[in-house]
Each structure stands twice: as structure tokens, then as C-alpha cells.
Amino acid sequence: MLPFEFVVIGRPVPHGNRDKVELRRWRKVVREAAIAAWPAKAPVGGLIQVTITHYYDSKNLEYGTLPDSDAIVKPVSDALNGIIYVDDYQISDFVNRRRDV
């Protein structure tokens, strides 16, 4: 069951986005990707480590349009509550990376 990886296609919507509908849509996209890939049908208990790698193409970005790395984490960790883990309080270690493809 663990380690577990999945990919979410799409531009991440950062925490604090003023468009709450768009933020809810992004969380739903993350949840659906996790559910489709999660081999267990129940969340795990205990402490876990989460790693997020945000891949982007700098050639297709305008200056200043890349969301802050730390703002990407909260919507993703919230979206996985009740699916991968019971609650995000179980995350003992968090690795957040950004890579230009």
C-alpha cells in the first residue's frame, strides 16, 4: 500500500485563491486522482510522510504566474483527508519540490 504515488494533471490552484469555486474544483480533481490510484479502500492510520513535486514548463509561463510552492500544499493535503489518511494532522514530514520540465 505504501509508498504510494499518483499524478494530478492540471495547473494547481493555490490556497488563498479568491475564486473559491476554482479552489473547490482543484481539490476535487486531486481527490479523484487519488481515489483512482489508491489501492486500499480505507485511509491509513499513523504518521506519514507526503512529498509533492510540482512540474511546470517555464516556457509557457508569464513572469509572476507560477504559484508559491507553499500555497500549493494546503489544497492538496486537504483534498487527501479521508482518502489516503484520516486527517492531515498525520503528516509528520512534508517535502515540497518544484521542477521545470
C-alpha positions as CSV (number, residue, x, y, z in Angstrom):
1,M,0.0,0.0,0.0
2,L,2.7,2.5,0.9
3,P,4.8,4.1,-0.6
4,F,2.0,5.4,-2.9
5,E,2.3,7.8,-5.8
6,F,-0.2,9.4,-8.1
7,V,-0.2,12.2,-10.7
8,V,-2.6,15.1,-11.0
9,I,-2.7,16.8,-14.4
10,G,-3.6,20.5,-14.4
11,R,-2.5,23.8,-13.1
12,P,-2.6,23.8,-9.3
13,V,-4.9,26.3,-7.6
14,P,-3.1,27.8,-4.5
15,H,-4.5,28.1,-1.1
16,G,-5.9,31.6,-0.6
17,N,-7.2,31.8,-4.2
18,R,-10.0,34.3,-4.3
19,D,-12.0,32.1,-6.6
20,K,-13.4,29.6,-4.1
21,V,-15.2,27.7,-6.9
22,E,-11.9,27.1,-8.7
23,L,-10.2,26.0,-5.4
24,R,-13.0,23.5,-4.7
25,R,-12.7,22.3,-8.3
26,W,-9.0,21.7,-7.9
27,R,-9.4,19.8,-4.6
28,K,-12.0,17.6,-6.4
29,V,-9.5,16.9,-9.2
30,V,-6.9,15.9,-6.7
31,R,-9.3,13.7,-4.7
32,E,-10.5,11.9,-7.9
33,A,-6.9,11.2,-9.0
34,A,-6.0,9.9,-5.5
35,I,-9.1,7.7,-5.4
36,A,-8.5,6.2,-8.8
37,A,-4.9,5.3,-7.8
38,W,-5.3,4.3,-4.1
39,P,-5.1,0.5,-3.8
40,A,-6.6,0.5,-0.3
41,K,-10.2,1.5,0.2
42,A,-9.7,3.0,3.6
43,P,-7.3,5.7,4.9
44,V,-4.2,4.7,6.8
45,G,-3.7,5.5,10.4
46,G,-0.5,6.6,12.0
47,L,2.1,9.2,10.9
48,I,3.1,9.5,7.3
49,Q,5.4,11.5,5.0
50,V,4.0,13.3,2.0
51,T,6.0,14.5,-1.0
52,I,4.6,16.8,-3.6
53,T,6.5,17.6,-6.8
54,H,5.0,20.3,-8.9
55,Y,6.2,20.1,-12.5
56,Y,5.8,23.1,-14.7
57,D,7.0,24.4,-18.1
58,S,8.7,27.8,-17.7
59,K,8.5,28.3,-21.5
60,N,4.7,28.6,-21.2
61,L,4.6,30.9,-18.2
62,E,4.4,34.6,-17.9
63,Y,6.5,36.2,-15.2
64,G,4.9,36.0,-11.8
65,T,2.2,33.5,-12.8
66,L,3.8,30.5,-11.0
67,P,2.0,29.9,-7.7
68,D,4.1,29.9,-4.5
69,S,5.2,26.4,-3.6
70,D,3.9,26.6,-0.1
71,A,0.4,27.7,-1.3
72,I,0.1,24.5,-3.4
73,V,0.5,22.2,-0.4
74,K,-2.6,23.1,1.6
75,P,-5.3,22.3,-1.0
76,V,-3.6,19.0,-1.8
77,S,-3.2,17.9,1.8
78,D,-6.8,18.9,2.5
79,A,-8.1,17.0,-0.6
80,L,-6.5,13.8,0.6
81,N,-8.2,13.9,4.0
82,G,-10.4,10.8,4.5
83,I,-8.9,9.1,1.4
84,I,-5.2,8.5,1.9
85,Y,-5.1,9.4,5.6
86,V,-7.8,10.1,8.2
87,D,-6.7,13.8,8.6
88,D,-3.7,15.8,7.6
89,Y,-2.6,16.0,11.2
90,Q,-1.0,12.6,10.5
91,I,1.6,14.2,8.2
92,S,4.8,14.2,10.2
93,D,7.1,15.1,7.3
94,F,6.3,17.2,4.2
95,V,8.6,17.5,1.2
96,N,7.6,20.1,-1.3
97,R,9.5,20.4,-4.6
98,R,9.1,22.3,-7.8
99,R,10.8,21.2,-11.1
100,D,10.9,22.9,-14.5
101,V,10.3,20.3,-17.2
